[in-house]
Amino acid sequence: MLEHKKPSKLKKYINTSVNDIDDELILRQCQLSKEQIQQFYQFNVQPILDWLNQDNHHLISYYDPAYPEQLKQINNAPLFLFIIGDPLLLATAQLAMVGSRQFTDYGAQWARYFAAELAINGLTITSGLALGIDAISHRGALDVKGKTIAVLGSGLNHIAPKTNYYLARDILANQGAIISEFLPNIQARSEYYPRRNRIISGLSLGTFVVEASPNSGSLITARYALEQNRDVFALPGEIDHLNSGGSHWLIKQGAYLVTKPSDILEHYTNHLNWLKKQTQLYATSSLLHNDILAVINHHAMPIDIIADKTGQTVTDVAIKLVELELEGLVKTVSGGYIKNGALAIDN
């Protein structure tokens, strides 16, 4: 197990009983920002030591060799990171995946698909454990036994939202990690989420916005990514749906338009030797024939149009449509095929 040491310049002062030491001078000499110095004074050491005595609990400081280099490059990087799970995961190549809490079927199916494909090809999926696209992205990585990191806007003793407790448990069971800059007993607050978002983008090579309305908090993460000189990717959506407005705005501002996983994977490698050209058939019905589901909506679409949009033969499309209909994902109506209600997403 990785052992984490306190930063050498602070180690002998953190528990000192000497009264004539100029604490602020020492902290300034450690080149800490004003915000980081304020964080330092929030610490009550004993509860933290009690927390660290629990299995698989870690604390990494800004000056620790294990502190992730990607995060160290941003302004106002957190002074400490509390971690449950594998701390080595923070040094891996990560992609942030974020999106709306009020997701659509379209956003859900593609978030899970992209997260699975990117994770199986070696990227760690980093997100915020929020309801909606965040949770679905974590699940997509777990579907293929890939790695995923959840960044919280609360202390690690308070998984937020509580409904994602089992998702957090599954992340840890799959050798993932849950992290926070907040003291373990801090409750989630709305003003903490932008702070969390800067860590999500700061840890990652780029941020992929799957689905976002014009007022989505996901755009805050994208803005942080731009400020941190990181890449921003966006998935286009239906032009008449509010949940696509934020994503389309990002694309207009210069975000990379993404239509397939290799759009992102190719961006981070000069060749595709490490890109696994494989198609996985998942047990989850929500991932069955995503190419077909992506073009079908709640308006009747003839089979020849579906074939044309997906670049497949009518025969191949007909076979897939039968399988989808048997799964209850599409149904036949006058004029063609439509989606049959909401997809079953386990988030």
Residue, then its C-alpha position, 0 to 999 in steps of 0.5 A: m500500500l502506498e504510504h503518504k507522508k506530510p510535506s517536509k516543510l510542514k511536517k514538523y510544524i503541524n502538531t507543534s506546541v511551540n508558540d513563537i513560530d510565525d505560522e503564516l510566514i512558514l506557509r508563505q515560504c511553502q509558496l501556498s496561496k491565500e486560499q490554500i493557507q485558509q484551508f490549512y487553518q481549517f484543519n483539526v488534526q485529531p479527527i483526520l488522524d482517526w479517519l486515516n486509521q480506517d482501511n483504504h483511507h488516504l490523505i495526499s498533500y500538495y507537496d507529496p510526490a503522489y499528488p497528481e501533476q495534472l492537478k498541481q498545474i491549476n490555479n488554487a489547487p487543493l492543499f490536501l486531497f482525501i481519498i478512499g480507494d486507490p490513490l495511484l489512480l489519480a496519476t493515470a490518464q483521465l477524461a472528465m465526463v459530465g452532463s445534465r442531471q435531467f438527462t434524456d434517453y439520448g444522453a443516457q445511452w451515449a454517456r454509458y456507451f462512450a464511458a465504456e469504450l473510453a475506459i476499455n481503451g485505457l482512460t480513467i473516467t472522472s466525474g462528480l457522482a451526481l445524478g444523471i449523466d455523471a452517474i451514468s458515466h461512472r456506470g459505463a466505466l464499471d460495465v467493462k471493469g474500467k477505472t473511474i474516479a468520483v470527486l465529491g462536493s462534500g466530505l467523504n463521510h457524506i456521500a452525496p447524493k445519498t441515492n448514489y451510495y451503492l454506485a460509490r460502493d461499486i466504484l471502490a469494489n472495482q479498485g476505483a477512487i472517491i476523492s474530496e478536498f473537504l474535511p471528511n465530516i463536511q456536508a454537501r453544499s451548493e456552493y461547493y460544487p463549482r469547487r469540485n468541478r475545478i478538480i474534475s477538470g483539473l485532474s483530466l486531460g480534457t472534459f467531455v460534455v455529453e449533454a447540457s442545457p444552456n444553464s447546466g453546471s456542466l458548463i462550469t466544468a467546461r469553463y474551468a477546463l478552458e481556463q486550465n488549458r485543457d481540451v473540451f469535447a462535446l456531443p451534439g444532440e437533437i437541435d430542438h431539445l433544450n438539453s442540447g443547447g449548452s453542448h451546441w453552444l460549446i461547439k460553436q465556441g470551439a469545443y471538439l465535436v465528438t461522434k465516436p470514441s476514437d474522436i477522443l482517443e485519437h486526440y491523445t495518441n499519434h497512432l491507434n496501436w493501443l485503440k482496441k477495435q472491438t465492439q462489446l455486446y453488453a448485457t444491459s439492454s440500454l447499450l444494445h444497438n446504440d447505432i440504431l437507437a441514436v437515430i430513432n426518436h419519438h417521431a416515426m422513422p421508416i426503415d430505409i431512412i434508418a438504414d441511410k442514416t446509419g450507413q447500413t443495409v436495410t437487411d442488417v437494420a431490420i435484424k437489429l430492429v427486431e432485437l430492439e423490439l423484443e427488448g421493448l426498446v422500440k416499437t412499430v407504428s404507422g410510418g416506421y419505428i419510434k422509441n418505446g418510452a424511457l430506456a432502463i438505465d441503472n444509475 
